[in-house]
Protein backbone atom coordinates (compact mmCIF):
# COMPACT_ATOMS: atom_id res chain seq x y z
CA UNK A 1 0.00 0.00 0.00
CA UNK A 2 1.51 3.35 -1.08
CA UNK A 3 1.49 6.51 1.03
CA UNK A 4 -1.57 7.95 -0.68
CA UNK A 5 -3.58 4.80 0.02
CA UNK A 6 -2.36 4.76 3.61
CA UNK A 7 -3.40 8.40 4.03
CA UNK A 8 -6.85 7.67 2.59
CA UNK A 9 -7.31 4.62 4.80
CA UNK A 10 -6.30 6.60 7.88
CA UNK A 11 -8.76 9.36 6.97
CA UNK A 12 -11.56 6.77 6.76
CA UNK A 13 -10.50 5.18 10.05
CA UNK A 14 -10.37 8.55 11.82
CA UNK A 15 -13.73 9.62 10.44
CA UNK A 16 -15.33 6.34 11.42
CA UNK A 17 -13.99 6.36 14.98
CA UNK A 18 -15.05 10.00 15.41
CA UNK A 19 -18.59 9.13 14.27
CA UNK A 20 -18.71 6.23 16.72
CA UNK A 21 -18.22 8.66 19.59
CA UNK A 22 -21.27 10.59 18.41
CA UNK A 23 -23.78 7.90 17.49
CA UNK A 24 -24.47 4.16 17.57
CA UNK A 25 -22.83 1.97 14.97
CA UNK A 26 -26.20 0.92 13.57
CA UNK A 27 -27.06 4.58 12.87
CA UNK A 28 -23.86 5.31 10.95
CA UNK A 29 -24.12 5.06 7.17
CA UNK A 30 -21.41 4.67 4.57
CA UNK A 31 -22.40 8.12 3.32
CA UNK A 32 -21.75 9.54 6.81
CA UNK A 33 -18.27 8.04 6.76
CA UNK A 34 -17.57 9.26 3.23
CA UNK A 35 -18.64 12.80 4.08
CA UNK A 36 -16.64 12.87 7.32
CA UNK A 37 -13.52 11.47 5.64
CA UNK A 38 -13.94 13.71 2.59
CA UNK A 39 -13.42 10.85 0.15
CA UNK A 40 -15.42 9.56 -2.78
CA UNK A 41 -17.74 6.56 -2.64
CA UNK A 42 -15.57 4.73 -5.18
CA UNK A 43 -12.52 5.38 -3.01
CA UNK A 44 -14.26 4.00 0.07
CA UNK A 45 -15.30 0.79 -1.68
CA UNK A 46 -11.80 0.37 -3.10
CA UNK A 47 -10.68 -0.15 0.51
CA UNK A 48 -13.73 -1.72 2.17
CA UNK A 49 -16.59 -3.79 0.82
CA UNK A 50 -19.06 -2.79 3.54
CA UNK A 51 -19.36 -0.86 6.77
CA UNK A 52 -18.95 -4.16 8.64
CA UNK A 53 -15.72 -4.77 6.73
CA UNK A 54 -14.48 -1.37 7.90
CA UNK A 55 -15.40 -2.18 11.49
CA UNK A 56 -13.50 -5.48 11.33
CA UNK A 57 -10.46 -3.81 9.79
CA UNK A 58 -10.39 -1.07 12.43
CA UNK A 59 -10.65 -3.60 15.26
CA UNK A 60 -8.03 -5.95 13.84
CA UNK A 61 -5.58 -3.10 13.37
CA UNK A 62 -6.14 -1.42 16.73
CA UNK A 63 -6.32 -4.53 18.92
CA UNK A 64 -3.67 -6.32 16.91
CA UNK A 65 -1.31 -3.38 17.32
CA UNK A 66 -1.86 -2.99 21.04
CA UNK A 67 -1.52 -6.72 21.77
CA UNK A 68 1.65 -7.08 19.68
CA UNK A 69 3.10 -4.00 21.41
CA UNK A 70 2.31 -5.50 24.81
CA UNK A 71 3.92 -8.84 23.92
CA UNK A 72 7.03 -7.09 22.57
CA UNK A 73 7.26 -4.95 25.71
CA UNK A 74 7.03 -8.01 27.92
CA UNK A 75 9.71 -9.85 25.93
CA UNK A 76 11.96 -6.81 26.06
CA UNK A 77 11.43 -6.57 29.80
CA UNK A 78 12.35 -10.22 30.28
CA UNK A 79 15.49 -9.97 28.15
CA UNK A 80 16.79 -7.05 30.21
CA UNK A 81 15.87 -8.41 33.62
CA UNK A 82 16.78 -11.57 35.48
CA UNK A 83 14.01 -10.99 38.01
CA UNK A 84 11.23 -13.59 38.06
CA UNK A 85 8.92 -10.85 39.28
CA UNK A 86 8.85 -9.21 35.84
CA UNK A 87 5.53 -7.87 34.64
CA UNK A 88 3.08 -10.10 32.81
CA UNK A 89 2.02 -9.58 29.22
CA UNK A 90 -1.41 -8.52 30.48
CA UNK A 91 0.16 -5.81 32.62
CA UNK A 92 1.92 -4.43 29.55
CA UNK A 93 -1.37 -4.63 27.67
CA UNK A 94 -3.06 -2.53 30.36
CA UNK A 95 -0.21 -0.04 30.17
CA UNK A 96 -0.69 0.33 26.42
CA UNK A 97 -4.43 0.77 26.90
CA UNK A 98 -3.72 3.49 29.45
CA UNK A 99 -1.64 5.36 26.88
CA UNK A 100 -4.79 5.43 24.71
CA UNK A 101 -3.03 4.99 21.37
CA UNK A 102 -5.36 5.76 18.45
CA UNK A 103 -8.10 6.69 20.96
CA UNK A 104 -8.76 3.04 21.69
CA UNK A 105 -10.34 4.00 25.02
CA UNK A 106 -12.87 6.11 23.15
CA UNK A 107 -13.96 3.06 21.18
CA UNK A 108 -14.13 0.82 24.24
CA UNK A 109 -16.36 3.34 25.99
CA UNK A 110 -18.43 4.61 23.04
CA UNK A 111 -22.15 3.95 22.54
CA UNK A 112 -21.39 0.83 20.52
CA UNK A 113 -18.71 -0.43 22.88
CA UNK A 114 -20.27 -3.91 22.99
CA UNK A 115 -19.04 -4.44 19.42
CA UNK A 116 -15.51 -3.43 20.30
CA UNK A 117 -15.47 -5.42 23.52
CA UNK A 118 -16.39 -8.52 21.51
CA UNK A 119 -13.59 -7.89 19.01
CA UNK A 120 -11.27 -7.21 21.95
CA UNK A 121 -12.26 -10.57 23.44
CA UNK A 122 -11.67 -12.34 20.12
CA UNK A 123 -8.19 -10.83 19.90
CA UNK A 124 -7.47 -11.69 23.53
CA UNK A 125 -8.55 -15.30 22.97
CA UNK A 126 -5.64 -15.88 20.63
CA UNK A 127 -3.18 -14.19 22.99
CA UNK A 128 -4.35 -16.15 26.03
CA UNK A 129 -4.33 -19.36 23.99
CA UNK A 130 -0.65 -18.81 23.19
CA UNK A 131 0.23 -17.86 26.75
CA UNK A 132 -1.68 -20.82 28.15
CA UNK A 133 0.06 -23.24 25.80
CA UNK A 134 3.41 -22.09 27.19
CA UNK A 135 2.35 -22.59 30.80
CA UNK A 136 -0.20 -25.41 30.75
CA UNK A 137 2.36 -28.09 31.60
CA UNK A 138 2.54 -26.47 35.04
CA UNK A 139 -1.17 -27.00 35.67
CA UNK A 140 -2.65 -30.15 37.11
CA UNK A 141 -6.37 -29.45 36.70
CA UNK A 142 -8.95 -31.61 34.98
CA UNK A 143 -10.60 -28.63 33.27
CA UNK A 144 -11.08 -28.30 29.47
CA UNK A 145 -8.51 -25.96 27.98
CA UNK A 146 -11.05 -23.99 25.94
CA UNK A 147 -13.17 -23.45 29.06
CA UNK A 148 -10.23 -22.02 30.99
CA UNK A 149 -9.13 -19.79 28.10
CA UNK A 150 -12.65 -18.44 27.65
CA UNK A 151 -12.91 -17.81 31.40
CA UNK A 152 -9.61 -15.94 31.58
CA UNK A 153 -10.30 -13.90 28.44
CA UNK A 154 -13.86 -12.99 29.42
CA UNK A 155 -12.77 -11.99 32.91
CA UNK A 156 -9.95 -9.81 31.60
CA UNK A 157 -12.17 -8.00 29.09
CA UNK A 158 -14.88 -7.40 31.71
CA UNK A 159 -12.26 -6.16 34.15
CA UNK A 160 -10.90 -3.78 31.52
CA UNK A 161 -14.41 -2.47 30.85
CA UNK A 162 -14.94 -1.97 34.60
CA UNK A 163 -11.59 -0.17 34.81
CA UNK A 164 -12.42 2.21 31.96
CA UNK A 165 -15.90 2.97 33.33
CA UNK A 166 -14.30 3.75 36.70
CA UNK A 167 -11.97 6.28 35.03
CA UNK A 168 -8.94 4.00 35.42
CA UNK A 169 -8.29 4.84 39.06
CA UNK A 170 -6.08 1.77 39.56
CA UNK A 171 -2.63 1.51 38.01
CA UNK A 172 -2.01 -1.25 35.43
CA UNK A 173 0.32 -2.89 37.95
CA UNK A 174 -2.36 -2.93 40.65
CA UNK A 175 -4.98 -4.28 38.26
CA UNK A 176 -2.63 -6.98 36.99
CA UNK A 177 -1.96 -8.05 40.57
CA UNK A 178 -5.68 -8.23 41.39
CA UNK A 179 -6.47 -10.13 38.21
CA UNK A 180 -3.78 -12.76 38.64
CA UNK A 181 -4.81 -13.26 42.27
CA UNK A 182 -8.41 -13.90 41.25
CA UNK A 183 -7.80 -16.27 38.32
CA UNK A 184 -4.95 -18.21 39.87
CA UNK A 185 -6.68 -21.60 40.37
CA UNK A 186 -4.06 -23.60 42.22
CA UNK A 187 -1.28 -21.14 42.91
CA UNK A 188 0.01 -21.10 39.33
CA UNK A 189 -1.51 -18.57 36.94
CA UNK A 190 -1.06 -19.63 33.29
CA UNK A 191 -0.54 -16.05 32.11
CA UNK A 192 1.49 -14.45 34.90
CA UNK A 193 5.20 -14.64 35.71
CA UNK A 194 6.25 -17.57 37.86
CA UNK A 195 6.67 -16.70 41.52
CA UNK A 196 10.23 -16.45 42.75
CA UNK A 197 11.33 -19.70 44.47
CA UNK A 198 11.63 -19.35 48.23
CA UNK A 199 15.17 -19.69 49.46
CA UNK A 200 15.85 -21.64 52.62
CA UNK A 201 17.46 -19.57 55.30
CA UNK A 202 21.01 -20.50 56.24
CA UNK A 203 21.30 -21.48 59.85
URTAKA-V941494 format. One record per residue. N is the residue number from 1. PHI is phi as a letter, one per 40 degrees, with the letter a starting at -180 (none if undefined). OMEGA is omega in whole degrees, 0 to 359 (NA if undefined). D_FIRST is the distance of its C-alpha to the first C-alpha in whole Angstrom. Layout:
# URTAKA-V941494
n=N phi=PHI omega=OMEGA d_first=D_FIRST
n=N phi=PHI omega=OMEGA d_first=D_FIRST
This chain:
# URTAKA-V941494
n=1 phi=none omega=181 d_first=0
n=2 phi=c omega=185 d_first=4
n=3 phi=c omega=180 d_first=7
n=4 phi=c omega=178 d_first=8
n=5 phi=c omega=178 d_first=6
n=6 phi=c omega=179 d_first=6
n=7 phi=c omega=179 d_first=10
n=8 phi=c omega=180 d_first=11
n=9 phi=c omega=179 d_first=10
n=10 phi=c omega=179 d_first=12
n=11 phi=c omega=178 d_first=15
n=12 phi=c omega=178 d_first=15
n=13 phi=d omega=183 d_first=15
n=14 phi=c omega=179 d_first=18
n=15 phi=c omega=181 d_first=20
n=16 phi=c omega=181 d_first=20
n=17 phi=c omega=178 d_first=21
n=18 phi=c omega=179 d_first=24
n=19 phi=c omega=181 d_first=25
n=20 phi=c omega=178 d_first=26
n=21 phi=c omega=183 d_first=28
n=22 phi=b omega=184 d_first=30
n=23 phi=a omega=178 d_first=31
n=24 phi=c omega=180 d_first=30
n=25 phi=d omega=182 d_first=27
n=26 phi=c omega=182 d_first=30
n=27 phi=c omega=180 d_first=30
n=28 phi=c omega=179 d_first=27
n=29 phi=b omega=177 d_first=26
n=30 phi=c omega=179 d_first=22
n=31 phi=c omega=176 d_first=24
n=32 phi=d omega=182 d_first=25
n=33 phi=c omega=179 d_first=21
n=34 phi=c omega=180 d_first=20
n=35 phi=c omega=182 d_first=23
n=36 phi=c omega=181 d_first=22
n=37 phi=c omega=181 d_first=19
n=38 phi=f omega=176 d_first=20
n=39 phi=b omega=179 d_first=17
n=40 phi=c omega=179 d_first=18
n=41 phi=c omega=179 d_first=19
n=42 phi=c omega=179 d_first=17
n=43 phi=c omega=180 d_first=14
n=44 phi=d omega=184 d_first=15
n=45 phi=c omega=174 d_first=15
n=46 phi=c omega=181 d_first=12
n=47 phi=b omega=186 d_first=11
n=48 phi=b omega=181 d_first=14
n=49 phi=c omega=182 d_first=17
n=50 phi=a omega=175 d_first=20
n=51 phi=c omega=178 d_first=21
n=52 phi=c omega=178 d_first=21
n=53 phi=c omega=177 d_first=18
n=54 phi=c omega=179 d_first=17
n=55 phi=d omega=180 d_first=19
n=56 phi=c omega=181 d_first=18
n=57 phi=c omega=179 d_first=15
n=58 phi=c omega=182 d_first=16
n=59 phi=c omega=181 d_first=19
n=60 phi=c omega=181 d_first=17
n=61 phi=c omega=183 d_first=15
n=62 phi=c omega=183 d_first=18
n=63 phi=c omega=177 d_first=20
n=64 phi=c omega=180 d_first=18
n=65 phi=c omega=185 d_first=18
n=66 phi=c omega=179 d_first=21
n=67 phi=c omega=178 d_first=23
n=68 phi=c omega=179 d_first=21
n=69 phi=c omega=180 d_first=22
n=70 phi=c omega=180 d_first=26
n=71 phi=c omega=179 d_first=26
n=72 phi=c omega=179 d_first=25
n=73 phi=c omega=180 d_first=27
n=74 phi=c omega=179 d_first=30
n=75 phi=c omega=178 d_first=29
n=76 phi=c omega=179 d_first=29
n=77 phi=c omega=181 d_first=33
n=78 phi=c omega=183 d_first=34
n=79 phi=c omega=181 d_first=34
n=80 phi=b omega=181 d_first=35
n=81 phi=b omega=178 d_first=38
n=82 phi=c omega=182 d_first=41
n=83 phi=c omega=178 d_first=42
n=84 phi=c omega=180 d_first=42
n=85 phi=c omega=180 d_first=42
n=86 phi=c omega=185 d_first=38
n=87 phi=c omega=179 d_first=36
n=88 phi=c omega=177 d_first=34
n=89 phi=c omega=182 d_first=31
n=90 phi=c omega=177 d_first=32
n=91 phi=c omega=178 d_first=33
n=92 phi=c omega=178 d_first=30
n=93 phi=c omega=178 d_first=28
n=94 phi=c omega=178 d_first=31
n=95 phi=c omega=178 d_first=30
n=96 phi=c omega=175 d_first=26
n=97 phi=c omega=181 d_first=27
n=98 phi=c omega=179 d_first=30
n=99 phi=c omega=175 d_first=27
n=100 phi=g omega=176 d_first=26
n=101 phi=c omega=178 d_first=22
n=102 phi=f omega=178 d_first=20
n=103 phi=f omega=181 d_first=23
n=104 phi=c omega=178 d_first=24
n=105 phi=c omega=178 d_first=27
n=106 phi=c omega=179 d_first=27
n=107 phi=c omega=181 d_first=26
n=108 phi=c omega=179 d_first=28
n=109 phi=b omega=181 d_first=31
n=110 phi=c omega=183 d_first=30
n=111 phi=c omega=180 d_first=32
n=112 phi=b omega=186 d_first=30
n=113 phi=c omega=179 d_first=30
n=114 phi=c omega=177 d_first=31
n=115 phi=c omega=183 d_first=28
n=116 phi=c omega=176 d_first=26
n=117 phi=c omega=178 d_first=29
n=118 phi=c omega=177 d_first=28
n=119 phi=c omega=177 d_first=25
n=120 phi=c omega=179 d_first=26
n=121 phi=c omega=179 d_first=28
n=122 phi=c omega=179 d_first=26
n=123 phi=c omega=180 d_first=24
n=124 phi=c omega=180 d_first=27
n=125 phi=d omega=181 d_first=29
n=126 phi=c omega=179 d_first=27
n=127 phi=c omega=181 d_first=27
n=128 phi=c omega=177 d_first=31
n=129 phi=d omega=180 d_first=31
n=130 phi=c omega=180 d_first=30
n=131 phi=c omega=181 d_first=32
n=132 phi=c omega=180 d_first=35
n=133 phi=c omega=180 d_first=35
n=134 phi=c omega=188 d_first=35
n=135 phi=b omega=191 d_first=38
n=136 phi=c omega=179 d_first=40
n=137 phi=c omega=180 d_first=42
n=138 phi=c omega=182 d_first=44
n=139 phi=c omega=180 d_first=45
n=140 phi=b omega=182 d_first=48
n=141 phi=b omega=176 d_first=47
n=142 phi=c omega=181 d_first=48
n=143 phi=b omega=180 d_first=45
n=144 phi=d omega=183 d_first=42
n=145 phi=c omega=182 d_first=39
n=146 phi=c omega=177 d_first=37
n=147 phi=c omega=182 d_first=40
n=148 phi=c omega=180 d_first=39
n=149 phi=c omega=179 d_first=36
n=150 phi=c omega=180 d_first=36
n=151 phi=c omega=181 d_first=38
n=152 phi=c omega=181 d_first=37
n=153 phi=c omega=180 d_first=33
n=154 phi=c omega=180 d_first=35
n=155 phi=c omega=181 d_first=37
n=156 phi=c omega=181 d_first=35
n=157 phi=c omega=178 d_first=33
n=158 phi=c omega=177 d_first=36
n=159 phi=c omega=179 d_first=37
n=160 phi=c omega=178 d_first=34
n=161 phi=c omega=177 d_first=34
n=162 phi=c omega=180 d_first=38
n=163 phi=c omega=181 d_first=37
n=164 phi=c omega=179 d_first=34
n=165 phi=c omega=179 d_first=37
n=166 phi=c omega=178 d_first=40
n=167 phi=g omega=170 d_first=38
n=168 phi=f omega=182 d_first=37
n=169 phi=c omega=179 d_first=40
n=170 phi=c omega=175 d_first=40
n=171 phi=c omega=176 d_first=38
n=172 phi=d omega=180 d_first=36
n=173 phi=c omega=179 d_first=38
n=174 phi=c omega=182 d_first=41
n=175 phi=c omega=178 d_first=39
n=176 phi=c omega=179 d_first=38
n=177 phi=c omega=179 d_first=41
n=178 phi=c omega=184 d_first=43
n=179 phi=c omega=181 d_first=40
n=180 phi=c omega=179 d_first=41
n=181 phi=c omega=183 d_first=45
n=182 phi=c omega=186 d_first=44
n=183 phi=c omega=181 d_first=42
n=184 phi=c omega=188 d_first=44
n=185 phi=c omega=183 d_first=46
n=186 phi=b omega=180 d_first=49
n=187 phi=g omega=177 d_first=48
n=188 phi=b omega=180 d_first=45
n=189 phi=c omega=184 d_first=41
n=190 phi=c omega=182 d_first=39
n=191 phi=b omega=181 d_first=36
n=192 phi=b omega=178 d_first=38
n=193 phi=c omega=177 d_first=39
n=194 phi=c omega=178 d_first=42
n=195 phi=c omega=180 d_first=45
n=196 phi=c omega=180 d_first=47
n=197 phi=d omega=179 d_first=50
n=198 phi=c omega=180 d_first=53
n=199 phi=c omega=179 d_first=55
n=200 phi=c omega=180 d_first=59
n=201 phi=c omega=180 d_first=61
n=202 phi=c omega=180 d_first=63
n=203 phi=c omega=NA d_first=67
